[in-house]
Amino acid sequence: MSTIRDDELLIEREFDAAPALVFRLWESRDHMLRWWGPEGFTAVELDWDLTPGRRWRGAMASRQYGLSRFGGVIREVERNARLVFTFQWDEDTESYCETLVTVTFDEKNGGTLQTFHQAPFSTVAIRDSHVGGWNSLFNKQQLYVENFALAERKGLRP
């Protein structure tokens, strides 16, 4: 991992799937609904279309934490390579400022290295509170992507 500032979050995750597939499963709202949100959360709403300048919205629910709403704006899309969008929680906007998220998809050893960068956070504590949530979301994403890739390798087109 690279050296990052206190107001940045950087998470790298390797997938046993091609970058085009990993990107496609970010691109599709229907697929994202199946893996978006930390473990224990269910995505219940997602208005997601990768058109630069377009607003996006989402909501996820958890018995433990209730309903969480969030959204932002799609900024950049480089098919199979990079996504840039803003992210902000609807609740407690004084503590949780708008952040910029950049997700890149690079080929690595026949699979994908997904790099997730989010900044700026208003405090180190708020940044640190996102580490577990995003890693948990990426656990769900990894299982979904790699199972999907396996099905495609076996000739299925789910």
Salt bridges, closest charged atoms under 4 A:
ASP7 OD1 - ARG5 NE 2.95
GLU8 OE2 - ARG5 NH1 3.85
GLU8 OE2 - HIS117 NE2 2.56
GLU14 OE2 - LYS108 NZ 2.85
ASP16 OD2 - ARG153 NH2 3.86
GLU27 OE2 - ARG79 NH1 2.31
ASP30 OD1 - ARG29 NH1 2.96
GLU45 OE2 - ARG69 NH1 3.23
ASP47 OD1 - ARG54 NH2 2.86
ASP49 OD2 - ARG54 NE 3.99
GLU76 OE1 - ARG82 NH1 3.08
ASP90 OD2 - ARG57 NH2 2.41
ASP128 OD1 - ARG127 NH2 2.73
GLU152 OE2 - ARG24 NH2 2.49
GLU152 OE2 - ARG157 NH1 3.46
